[in-house]
Each structure stands twice: as structure tokens, then as C-alpha cells.
Amino acid sequence: MMTRPAIYLDHNAASPLLPEARDALVAALSMVGNPASVHGHGRALRNLIETARGQVAKLAGAERKQVVFTGSATEAITQAIVGGSKTFASDAVVVSAGEHTAVLKAAEATGLPVLTVGLLADGRVDMNKLAGFLADADAANQTLLVALHWVNNETGVVQPIERINALVGPTRHTLFIDAAQAFGKLPLEFAASAPDMMAIGGHKIGAPAGVGALLVKSHADTVRLIPGGGQEQGRRGGTEAAALIAAFGAAAESFAGHYGSADVKTLTGELEAGLRALAPDVVIFGEGVERIGNVVDFAVPGVKSTVAMMGLDLDGISVSSGSACSSGKVGASHVLASMGVPTDLAECALRISLGWNSTRDDIAAFLRGYETILNRQRGRQGKAA
């Protein structure tokens, strides 16, 4: 009986635990106490947390004091949007149509008007529409909370972050960036950048699920979601999960040594070349613009993603059709719909996301498995290469 997938190609959902993160987790789990206690056991756990804070801050280009540990990137997103909209007395929230569900739901939860910026056909946000919302708000003397993603979790499209920063940063409006898929793969340089807040998560870089962080500038220190007992300098209540945080820090420190962006891009290049050889009519979403190097979101017309995923899963190959955070559903992507992709093509989309332990053999196995499915669906004869 198979207890785990033989080949894992869904790193954008969750990356396998790094060895260093596992070691840090196990070591911390053997410790006892509360990080808020002043005795030796408590101080030992506090030291673990503060060490991890420095490790995460370094990878994010942030100052240590700017790192607020949370239970997930989703919690960090919600704190930034729901808490931030209250702190900064926002009149409306601006999101893009391609945001992660966590951002869209948090925007709804504010109870404020939600202004949606569409995506262009290439997957980038419509900057003209964003500029229009800002101009309208200025004319009405209103304040906006702008919440946008840096890297799309489905297509891998990198948003024009420098243009977004230049457009929103100097204004009186609040800028929040969901950097969950960018963290560790692109230089965030949070301390020197324009955003007021950023959200990051641990399980995207080989830490366990259940830990994330909100990066905040000093003027956003009063943004709250969980008041609690004053932990995280009063910015996030609840006893810190020291073991998870220690593992997060260890992953942040070691991730770059495991994840070589150039090597991963080579593998995704081989994957795209192999797909084109199998199906010349393959559509690779976001192909014409900058994409993060570990993701290929594609569709072959007529080959439904549900059928392909089941067939691949039977072969022990794990892939996805998009975000794993939409109640486990399998269906057409709202991201692709916002890009104007026809529903029948969007229903054929598969997302292949690579990570620190992906290999050339994984790509070859996926291509063999997908060729078998393709031949079956198209009624072709032939032996998979």
C-alpha cells in the first residue's frame, strides 16, 4: 500500500520538510515551558523564537523587530487586511481578481467596499485600473487599503512590484503585499521597500505547516487581529508555537542552500519543452511575461484536469489544478477566468510546481505519465517515451 506519493510536484501547495527544519522541530519539541515565563525553561524557548526571528528577517530583508509570528500566511493576510483596515481607517479595500482566496475572503470580512482590479490576459494586474481607483479615492478624500500578491500561486506570474510600489508607496494609502510565493525565491528587501505590510508562510519553504509571519513597518505595529496576552510585543496574542517557529527559522536559514533557482528553472524549461513535444497545442499560462521559475501552469485542450490528476495520482505523481486552499475543490480556476481564459480550456489546467528536492527524473516520470493520459484521451496509439 502506497503511504505517500512517489513523486511530489505540488510545492506551491506545501514544500516537503527540509532536514534542518525537521531537526529543529524535533529538538524544540523535547523542551518544556512557556516562552513568556521568566525562568530558565521559558527563557530557553524565548531564545529559540528570537533566533528564528533573526533567521526569517534575514531571508525577508527585514529588521528583526518587523517580524510578527503568526499561525499561517492566511492569518497574517487576515491580520493585515482586517486589522489594517481598522487601524488605518480605510474607506475601501482594493484587490486584484487573481488574488489567493485568503486575500479575497479577508477583504470581504472587513465589511468595506471591495474594489477589484482585473488581470490582463498575461496574468498581470491592470495598472491603469489600479491608478484609476487611487485617483478616484484621492478626489473623494478617501483612504484605500491596497492588497495585492507578488507572485501568483497558480500561474507563477510575477506582478510588476516596482511599479506597484512606485504608484502606491508614496501615497497616503496603505499597501499590503501577499509575498507567500515570493518568499525565499525573490529578494523581498522588506525594510527598504514601499509596502507597509507583507505576509509570508513557512510551509512554502520547507518548514512545517502552522507557522507564518506578518512583516510590518513601525507605523503598522498597532495592526491587530488577535489581542490575547501581549505576545509578539502585543501584536499577536496567543502563546507562540516555539517548535514550529524554530523550524521556520531553520528553514529560512537553509532554504537557499537547497533551492537553486537556476537549477529549478532548468527543470521547468525541460518540462515545458517536453510538453510542447507531446502536444504542440499546449497553452502555458503567463508565458509571455516574467514568471517565478518553479511553476508551469498549462492546459492541453480536451484533456480535463480531473482526469489527468486521477491518472497521475494512480501512478504516484502528485500535481494540482490550482490553489490547494479552496476547500479542496477541483474545478476551473478564478485566476484563469480573470485572465479571460475560456472555461473549457481552464478546466484542463494543471499546475506543476517544483522545489528543493525536485529532480530531472521527476520531470521525466511526469511526462511519461502525462503522455499515456494524452494518448488515451485523444485516442492515439503509441508507447510513452
TITI-703636 format. One record per residue (C-alpha): residue number from 1; x, y, z; residue in one letter. Coordinates in nm, 4 decimals, decimal comma, always signed. Each point is the difference from the previous one (the first is absolute). Example, Ala and Ser with C-alpha at 12.3 -4.5 7.8 and 13.67 -1.06 7.14 Angstrom:
<sites>
SITE   nr         x         y         z  rest
SITE    1   +1,2300   -0,4500   +0,7800     A
SITE    2   +0,1370   +0,3440   -0,0660     S
</sites>
This chain:
<sites>
SITE   nr         x         y         z  rest
SITE    1   +0,0000   +0,0000   +0,0000     M
SITE    2   +0,1380   +0,3390   -0,1003     M
SITE    3   +0,0336   +0,2284   +0,3032     T
SITE    4   +0,1254   +0,3065   -0,1843     R
SITE    5   +0,0254   +0,1172   -0,3586     P
SITE    6   +0,3109   -0,1298   -0,1713     A
SITE    7   +0,0452   +0,3284   -0,1854     I
SITE    8   -0,1078   +0,3309   +0,1481     Y
SITE    9   -0,0480   +0,2914   -0,2390     L
SITE   10   -0,2228   +0,2266   +0,2087     D
SITE   11   +0,2482   +0,2188   +0,1861     H
SITE   12   -0,2158   +0,3108   -0,0331     N
SITE   13   -0,2562   -0,1713   +0,2222     A
SITE   14   +0,2599   -0,1130   +0,2538     A
SITE   15   +0,3666   -0,0795   -0,0330     S
SITE   16   +0,1391   -0,3133   +0,1682     P
SITE   17   +0,1616   +0,0523   +0,3375     L
SITE   18   +0,3657   +0,0963   -0,0236     L
SITE   19   +0,2394   -0,2165   +0,2050     P
SITE   20   +0,1164   +0,3016   +0,1977     E
SITE   21   -0,3581   +0,0979   +0,0780     A
SITE   22   -0,0805   -0,3539   +0,1129     R
SITE   23   +0,3032   -0,0070   +0,2304     D
SITE   24   -0,0904   +0,3358   +0,1513     A
SITE   25   -0,3605   -0,1095   +0,0472     L
SITE   26   +0,0909   -0,3257   +0,1747     V
SITE   27   +0,2538   +0,1717   +0,2257     A
SITE   28   -0,2491   +0,2689   +0,1023     A
SITE   29   -0,2764   -0,2527   +0,0654     L
SITE   30   +0,2164   -0,1550   +0,2707     S
SITE   31   +0,0019   +0,3294   +0,1900     M
SITE   32   -0,2630   +0,1056   +0,2512     V
SITE   33   -0,1316   +0,3319   +0,1189     G
SITE   34   -0,1649   +0,3191   -0,1155     N
SITE   35   +0,2045   +0,2582   -0,1926     P
SITE   36   -0,1535   +0,2740   +0,2147     A
SITE   37   +0,1271   -0,1540   +0,3259     S
SITE   38   +0,3011   +0,1638   +0,1630     V
SITE   39   +0,1558   -0,3215   +0,1305     H
SITE   40   +0,2692   -0,1934   -0,1828     G
SITE   41   -0,2335   -0,2276   -0,1937     H
SITE   42   -0,1989   +0,2970   -0,1283     G
SITE   43   +0,3116   +0,1968   -0,0877     R
SITE   44   +0,1339   -0,2939   -0,2018     A
SITE   45   -0,3152   -0,0047   -0,2107     L
SITE   46   +0,0092   +0,3782   -0,0356     R
SITE   47   +0,3556   -0,0266   -0,1303     N
SITE   48   -0,1177   -0,2496   -0,2641     L
SITE   49   -0,2703   +0,2407   -0,1152     I
SITE   50   +0,2320   +0,2999   -0,0131     E
SITE   51   +0,2622   -0,1977   -0,1925     T
SITE   52   -0,2679   -0,0985   -0,2506     A
SITE   53   -0,1168   +0,3605   -0,0227     R
SITE   54   +0,3454   +0,1004   -0,1131     G
SITE   55   +0,0198   -0,2851   -0,2507     Q
SITE   56   -0,3368   +0,0843   -0,1569     V
SITE   57   +0,0797   +0,3715   -0,0001     A
SITE   58   +0,3239   -0,0614   -0,1875     K
SITE   59   -0,1684   -0,1950   -0,2794     L
SITE   60   -0,2740   +0,2634   -0,0257     A
SITE   61   +0,2380   +0,2965   +0,0018     G
SITE   62   -0,1776   +0,1257   +0,3105     A
SITE   63   +0,1034   +0,1249   +0,3407     E
SITE   64   -0,0487   -0,2480   +0,2841     R
SITE   65   -0,2589   +0,2214   +0,1678     K
SITE   66   -0,2061   +0,0030   -0,3209     Q
SITE   67   -0,0745   -0,3743   +0,0181     V
SITE   68   -0,3250   -0,0987   +0,1732     V
SITE   69   -0,0459   -0,3774   +0,0212     F
SITE   70   -0,3478   -0,1330   -0,0815     T
SITE   71   -0,1650   -0,3368   -0,0442     G
SITE   72   +0,0101   +0,0161   -0,3799     S
SITE   73   +0,0293   +0,2321   -0,2970     A
SITE   74   -0,3805   +0,0069   -0,0088     T
SITE   75   -0,0092   +0,1345   +0,3536     E
SITE   76   +0,2631   +0,2590   -0,0895     A
SITE   77   -0,2061   +0,1018   -0,3043     I
SITE   78   -0,3135   +0,0328   +0,2105     T
SITE   79   +0,1795   +0,2008   +0,2663     Q
SITE   80   +0,1370   +0,2359   -0,2625     A
SITE   81   -0,3288   +0,0524   -0,1837     I
SITE   82   -0,2642   -0,0226   +0,2741     V
SITE   83   +0,2164   +0,1500   +0,2708     G
SITE   84   +0,1668   +0,2461   -0,2343     G
SITE   85   -0,3264   +0,1327   -0,1392     S
SITE   86   -0,1044   +0,0949   +0,3542     K
SITE   87   +0,3365   +0,1375   +0,1084     T
SITE   88   +0,0325   +0,2232   -0,3042     F
SITE   89   -0,3722   +0,0848   -0,0198     A
SITE   90   -0,0208   -0,1203   -0,3582     S
SITE   91   -0,3055   +0,0893   -0,2067     D
SITE   92   +0,0374   -0,2936   -0,2398     A
SITE   93   +0,2256   -0,2954   -0,0792     V
SITE   94   +0,1600   -0,0484   -0,3428     V
SITE   95   +0,0840   -0,3535   -0,1149     V
SITE   96   +0,0722   -0,1601   -0,3342     S
SITE   97   -0,2265   -0,2590   -0,1569     A
SITE   98   +0,2831   -0,2529   +0,0201     G
SITE   99   +0,0662   +0,0173   +0,3725     E
SITE  100   +0,0291   -0,3069   +0,2191     H
SITE  101   -0,3308   -0,0895   +0,1637     T
SITE  102   +0,1431   +0,1058   +0,3367     A
SITE  103   +0,0354   +0,3577   -0,1255     V
SITE  104   -0,3438   +0,0067   -0,1616     L
SITE  105   -0,1713   -0,1368   +0,3109     K
SITE  106   +0,1856   +0,2375   +0,2311     A
SITE  107   -0,1016   +0,2941   -0,2169     A
SITE  108   -0,3630   -0,1087   +0,0240     E
SITE  109   +0,0332   -0,0387   +0,3785     A
SITE  110   +0,0865   +0,3676   +0,0433     T
SITE  111   -0,3578   +0,0924   -0,0883     G
SITE  112   +0,1368   +0,2786   -0,2193     L
SITE  113   -0,0563   +0,0477   -0,3728     P
SITE  114   +0,2373   -0,2269   -0,1948     V
SITE  115   +0,1371   +0,1464   -0,3223     L
SITE  116   +0,1321   -0,2619   -0,2403     T
SITE  117   +0,2823   +0,0592   -0,2448     V
SITE  118   -0,0208   -0,2379   -0,2944     G
SITE  119   +0,2825   -0,2085   -0,1370     L
SITE  120   +0,1317   +0,0471   -0,3497     L
SITE  121   +0,0086   -0,3002   -0,2316     A
SITE  122   +0,3626   -0,0613   +0,0975     D
SITE  123   -0,0873   -0,0283   +0,3698     G
SITE  124   +0,1297   +0,3365   +0,1197     R
SITE  125   -0,2169   +0,2486   +0,1863     V
SITE  126   -0,1557   +0,2810   -0,2012     D
SITE  127   +0,2132   +0,2925   +0,1160     M
SITE  128   -0,2199   +0,2553   -0,1740     N
SITE  129   -0,3009   -0,1217   +0,1971     K
SITE  130   +0,1998   +0,0144   +0,3237     L
SITE  131   +0,1104   +0,3550   -0,0767     A
SITE  132   -0,3613   +0,0915   -0,0695     G
SITE  133   -0,1176   -0,1300   +0,3372     F
SITE  134   +0,2706   +0,1999   +0,1755     L
SITE  135   -0,0850   +0,3172   -0,1900     A
SITE  136   -0,3718   -0,0382   +0,0749     D
SITE  137   +0,0735   -0,0522   +0,3688     A
SITE  138   +0,2222   +0,3060   +0,0118     D
SITE  139   -0,2681   +0,2103   -0,1648     A
SITE  140   -0,2525   -0,1211   +0,2603     A
SITE  141   +0,2487   +0,0431   +0,2864     N
SITE  142   -0,0211   -0,3700   +0,0767     Q
SITE  143   +0,2675   -0,2423   +0,1187     T
SITE  144   +0,0500   -0,3409   -0,1582     L
SITE  145   +0,1635   -0,3176   +0,1219     L
SITE  146   +0,1610   -0,1558   -0,3076     V
SITE  147   +0,0543   -0,3766   +0,0364     A
SITE  148   +0,1825   -0,1688   -0,2883     L
SITE  149   +0,2086   -0,3121   -0,0500     H
SITE  150   +0,3612   +0,0026   -0,1162     W
SITE  151   +0,0028   -0,3422   -0,1685     V
SITE  152   -0,3146   -0,1760   -0,1121     N
SITE  153   -0,0228   -0,3372   +0,1671     N
SITE  154   -0,1573   -0,1655   -0,3055     E
SITE  155   +0,1679   +0,1485   -0,3057     T
SITE  156   +0,3256   +0,1103   +0,1611     G
SITE  157   -0,0363   +0,3417   -0,1647     V
SITE  158   +0,2091   +0,2623   +0,1777     V
SITE  159   -0,1938   +0,3213   +0,0447     Q
SITE  160   +0,1672   +0,3329   -0,0908     P
SITE  161   +0,0894   +0,0599   +0,3627     I
SITE  162   +0,2273   +0,2968   -0,0654     E
SITE  163   -0,2787   +0,1795   -0,1882     R
SITE  164   -0,2489   -0,0864   +0,2743     I
SITE  165   +0,2401   +0,1290   +0,2654     N
SITE  166   +0,0617   +0,3211   -0,1937     A
SITE  167   -0,3701   +0,0565   -0,0577     L
SITE  168   -0,1316   -0,0738   +0,3493     V
SITE  169   +0,3023   +0,0380   +0,2262     G
SITE  170   +0,0335   +0,3803   +0,0045     P
SITE  171   -0,3725   +0,0532   +0,0572     T
SITE  172   -0,2015   +0,0129   +0,3216     R
SITE  173   -0,1590   -0,3325   -0,0936     H
SITE  174   +0,1042   -0,3263   +0,1697     T
SITE  175   +0,1837   -0,2661   -0,2007     L
SITE  176   -0,0046   -0,3666   +0,0989     F
SITE  177   +0,1756   -0,2667   -0,2056     I
SITE  178   -0,0689   -0,3735   +0,0182     D
SITE  179   +0,3553   -0,1288   -0,0437     A
SITE  180   -0,0641   -0,3637   +0,0905     A
SITE  181   +0,1155   -0,1339   -0,3373     Q
SITE  182   +0,2821   +0,2540   -0,0387     A
SITE  183   +0,1638   -0,0600   +0,3386     F
SITE  184   +0,3342   -0,1748   -0,0397     G
SITE  185   -0,0206   +0,0066   -0,3800     K
SITE  186   +0,0198   +0,3747   -0,0639     L
SITE  187   +0,1793   +0,2697   +0,2033     P
SITE  188   -0,2733   +0,1620   +0,2112     L
SITE  189   +0,2182   +0,2686   +0,1646     E
SITE  190   -0,2973   +0,0908   +0,2161     F
SITE  191   +0,1725   +0,2574   +0,2192     A
SITE  192   +0,1031   +0,2131   -0,2979     A
SITE  193   -0,3148   -0,0533   -0,2080     S
SITE  194   -0,3263   +0,1911   -0,0249     A
SITE  195   -0,2599   -0,2436   +0,1382     P
SITE  196   -0,1285   +0,0658   +0,3501     D
SITE  197   -0,0564   -0,3709   +0,0608     M
SITE  198   +0,0821   -0,3359   -0,1592     M
SITE  199   -0,1170   -0,3547   +0,0758     A
SITE  200   +0,2225   -0,3076   -0,0250     I
SITE  201   -0,0472   -0,3669   +0,0904     G
SITE  202   +0,2212   -0,2806   +0,1214     G
SITE  203   -0,1215   -0,3012   -0,1939     H
SITE  204   +0,0854   +0,1570   -0,3354     K
SITE  205   +0,3724   -0,0180   +0,0833     I
SITE  206   +0,0256   -0,3374   +0,1734     G
SITE  207   -0,1199   +0,0875   +0,3496     A
SITE  208   -0,2997   -0,1760   +0,1557     P
SITE  209   -0,3503   +0,1273   -0,0656     A
SITE  210   -0,1424   +0,2032   +0,2863     G
SITE  211   +0,2438   +0,2903   +0,0120     V
SITE  212   +0,0335   +0,3230   -0,1964     G
SITE  213   +0,0830   +0,3634   +0,0552     A
SITE  214   -0,1270   +0,3481   -0,0639     L
SITE  215   +0,2733   +0,2490   -0,0831     L
SITE  216   -0,0927   +0,3476   +0,1217     V
SITE  217   +0,1500   +0,3453   -0,0142     K
SITE  218   +0,0103   +0,1892   +0,3308     S
SITE  219   -0,3077   +0,2079   -0,0827     H
SITE  220   -0,1961   -0,3248   -0,0449     A
SITE  221   +0,0987   -0,1435   +0,3386     D
SITE  222   -0,3480   +0,0700   +0,1334     T
SITE  223   -0,1685   -0,2211   -0,2609     V
SITE  224   -0,1721   -0,2747   +0,1991     R
SITE  225   -0,2140   -0,3055   -0,0605     L
SITE  226   +0,0441   -0,2147   +0,3131     I
SITE  227   +0,0492   +0,2155   +0,3135     P
SITE  228   +0,0808   -0,2822   +0,2443     G
SITE  229   +0,2540   +0,0426   +0,2744     G
SITE  230   +0,2480   +0,2359   -0,1557     G
SITE  231   +0,2233   -0,2482   -0,1820     Q
SITE  232   +0,2061   +0,1127   -0,3001     E
SITE  233   +0,0335   +0,3438   +0,1621     Q
SITE  234   -0,3769   +0,0242   +0,0205     G
SITE  235   -0,0396   -0,0485   -0,3747     R
SITE  236   -0,1344   -0,3581   +0,0001     R
SITE  237   -0,1445   -0,1669   +0,3065     G
SITE  238   +0,0295   -0,3657   +0,0902     G
SITE  239   +0,2906   -0,2056   +0,1301     T
SITE  240   +0,2523   -0,0312   -0,2796     E
SITE  241   +0,0477   -0,3450   -0,1545     A
SITE  242   +0,3718   -0,0027   +0,0764     A
SITE  243   +0,0720   -0,3306   -0,1742     A
SITE  244   -0,1694   +0,1040   -0,3238     L
SITE  245   +0,1662   +0,3398   +0,0122     I
SITE  246   +0,3412   -0,1568   +0,0569     A
SITE  247   -0,0580   -0,2239   -0,3027     A
SITE  248   -0,1091   +0,3029   -0,2031     F
SITE  249   +0,3223   +0,1765   +0,0903     G
SITE  250   +0,2113   -0,3020   -0,0881     A
SITE  251   -0,1762   -0,0311   -0,3357     A
SITE  252   +0,0525   +0,3690   -0,0725     A
SITE  253   +0,3709   -0,0317   +0,0764     E
SITE  254   +0,0542   -0,3121   -0,2094     S
SITE  255   -0,2510   +0,0401   -0,2837     F
SITE  256   +0,2318   +0,1794   -0,2407     A
SITE  257   +0,2534   -0,2783   +0,0327     G
SITE  258   -0,2576   -0,2569   -0,1109     H
SITE  259   -0,1983   +0,2068   -0,2472     Y
SITE  260   +0,2051   +0,1049   -0,3002     G
SITE  261   -0,2180   +0,2245   -0,2148     S
SITE  262   +0,2200   -0,0526   -0,3046     A
SITE  263   -0,0203   -0,3781   +0,0370     D
SITE  264   -0,3747   +0,0088   +0,0512     V
SITE  265   -0,0451   +0,2218   -0,3064     K
SITE  266   +0,1970   -0,2544   -0,2019     T
SITE  267   -0,2432   -0,2707   +0,1083     L
SITE  268   -0,3071   +0,2086   -0,0826     T
SITE  269   +0,1560   +0,0776   -0,3374     G
SITE  270   +0,0366   -0,3723   -0,0668     E
SITE  271   -0,3578   -0,0542   +0,1124     L
SITE  272   -0,1344   +0,2640   -0,2397     E
SITE  273   +0,2076   -0,1370   -0,2872     A
SITE  274   -0,1281   -0,3489   +0,0714     G
SITE  275   -0,3603   +0,1177   +0,0082     L
SITE  276   +0,0374   +0,1755   -0,3350     R
SITE  277   +0,1446   -0,3164   -0,1492     A
SITE  278   -0,2962   -0,2032   +0,1250     L
SITE  279   -0,2674   +0,2552   -0,0858     A
SITE  280   +0,0882   +0,2894   -0,2325     P
SITE  281   -0,3333   +0,1615   +0,0897     D
SITE  282   +0,0885   +0,0247   +0,3699     V
SITE  283   -0,0769   +0,3385   +0,1577     V
SITE  284   +0,2385   +0,1222   +0,2693     I
SITE  285   -0,1640   +0,2729   +0,2022     F
SITE  286   +0,1981   +0,3184   +0,0582     G
SITE  287   +0,2574   -0,1134   -0,2530     E
SITE  288   +0,0735   +0,3453   -0,1375     G
SITE  289   +0,0894   +0,1736   +0,3265     V
SITE  290   +0,2306   -0,0507   +0,2955     E
SITE  291   -0,0883   -0,3083   +0,2016     R
SITE  292   +0,1465   -0,1508   +0,3119     I
SITE  293   +0,2286   -0,2805   -0,1116     G
SITE  294   -0,1568   -0,2961   +0,1777     N
SITE  295   -0,3528   -0,0023   -0,1478     V
SITE  296   -0,1509   -0,1128   -0,3271     V
SITE  297   -0,3766   +0,0492   -0,0272     D
SITE  298   -0,1188   -0,1506   -0,3275     F
SITE  299   -0,2939   -0,1515   -0,1820     A
SITE  300   -0,0317   -0,2341   -0,2937     V
SITE  301   -0,3412   +0,0518   -0,1642     P
SITE  302   -0,2350   -0,2915   +0,0565     G
SITE  303   +0,2010   -0,1613   +0,2819     V
SITE  304   -0,1965   +0,0799   +0,3155     K
SITE  305   +0,2042   +0,0667   +0,3111     S
SITE  306   -0,2183   -0,2307   +0,2114     T
SITE  307   +0,0755   -0,2921   -0,2301     V
SITE  308   +0,3698   +0,0819   -0,0211     A
SITE  309   +0,0387   +0,0449   +0,3754     M
SITE  310   -0,1671   -0,3325   +0,0754     M
SITE  311   +0,2123   -0,1815   -0,2549     G
SITE  312   +0,3203   +0,1556   +0,1278     L
SITE  313   -0,0969   -0,0682   +0,3597     D
SITE  314   -0,0436   -0,3672   -0,0814     L
SITE  315   +0,3593   +0,0105   -0,1246     D
SITE  316   +0,1101   +0,1564   +0,3284     G
SITE  317   +0,0518   +0,3471   -0,1496     I
SITE  318   -0,1495   +0,2909   +0,1922     S
SITE  319   -0,0914   +0,3179   -0,1890     V
SITE  320   -0,2845   +0,2509   +0,0344     S
SITE  321   -0,2453   +0,1959   -0,2078     S
SITE  322   +0,0613   +0,3216   +0,1916     G
SITE  323   -0,0157   +0,1224   +0,3575     S
SITE  324   -0,0249   -0,2643   +0,2712     A
SITE  325   -0,1755   +0,2492   +0,2308     C
SITE  326   -0,3468   +0,0077   -0,1557     S
SITE  327   -0,1676   -0,2617   +0,2202     S
SITE  328   +0,1757   -0,2786   -0,1879     G
SITE  329   -0,2160   +0,0537   -0,3031     K
SITE  330   +0,1013   -0,0901   -0,3516     V
SITE  331   -0,1390   +0,2315   -0,2640     G
SITE  332   +0,0644   +0,2884   -0,2319     A
SITE  333   +0,2320   +0,2622   +0,1449     S
SITE  334   -0,1208   +0,3507   +0,0831     H
SITE  335   +0,3503   +0,1199   -0,0886     V
SITE  336   -0,0244   -0,1353   -0,3536     L
SITE  337   -0,3561   +0,1286   -0,0319     A
SITE  338   +0,1207   +0,3488   +0,0936     S
SITE  339   +0,2609   -0,0268   -0,2764     M
SITE  340   -0,2752   -0,0662   -0,2510     G
SITE  341   +0,0838   -0,3684   -0,0476     V
SITE  342   -0,3040   -0,1871   -0,1412     P
SITE  343   -0,1614   -0,2344   +0,2517     T
SITE  344   +0,0526   -0,3107   -0,2124     D
SITE  345   +0,3730   +0,0696   -0,0151     L
SITE  346   +0,0257   +0,1001   +0,3678     A
SITE  347   -0,1551   -0,3346   +0,0911     E
SITE  348   +0,3042   -0,1659   -0,1574     C
SITE  349   +0,2563   +0,1942   +0,2055     A
SITE  350   +0,2679   -0,1753   +0,2011     L
SITE  351   +0,2509   +0,1721   +0,2277     R
SITE  352   +0,3405   -0,1594   +0,0346     I
SITE  353   +0,2061   +0,1633   +0,2738     S
SITE  354   +0,3544   -0,1073   +0,0798     L
SITE  355   +0,2138   +0,0505   +0,3057     G
SITE  356   +0,3135   -0,0798   +0,1911     W
SITE  357   -0,0118   -0,3780   -0,0534     N
SITE  358   -0,1304   -0,0127   -0,3580     S
SITE  359   +0,2101   -0,1904   -0,2514     T
SITE  360   +0,0311   -0,0598   -0,3725     R
SITE  361   -0,1338   -0,3519   +0,0589     D
SITE  362   -0,3178   +0,1522   +0,1481     D
SITE  363   -0,0549   +0,2017   -0,3175     I
SITE  364   +0,0630   -0,3016   -0,2219     A
SITE  365   -0,2443   -0,2117   +0,2015     A
SITE  366   -0,2664   +0,2697   -0,0193     F
SITE  367   +0,0401   +0,0316   -0,3772     L
SITE  368   -0,0299   -0,3780   -0,0431     R
SITE  369   -0,3110   -0,0104   +0,2127     G
SITE  370   -0,1575   +0,2989   -0,1716     Y
SITE  371   +0,0751   -0,1415   -0,3444     E
SITE  372   -0,1902   -0,3155   +0,0898     T
SITE  373   -0,2994   +0,2082   +0,1078     I
SITE  374   +0,0255   +0,2191   -0,3079     L
SITE  375   +0,0093   -0,2978   -0,2340     N
SITE  376   -0,2999   -0,1536   +0,1722     R
SITE  377   -0,2031   +0,3198   -0,0097     Q
SITE  378   +0,0797   +0,0703   -0,3614     R
SITE  379   -0,0412   -0,3575   -0,1139     G
SITE  380   +0,3607   -0,0222   -0,1104     R
SITE  381   +0,2105   -0,3094   -0,0172     Q
SITE  382   +0,3561   -0,0083   +0,1073     G
SITE  383   +0,2335   -0,0758   +0,2799     K
SITE  384   +0,0896   +0,2644   +0,2564     A
SITE  385   +0,3613   +0,1071   -0,0248     A
</sites>
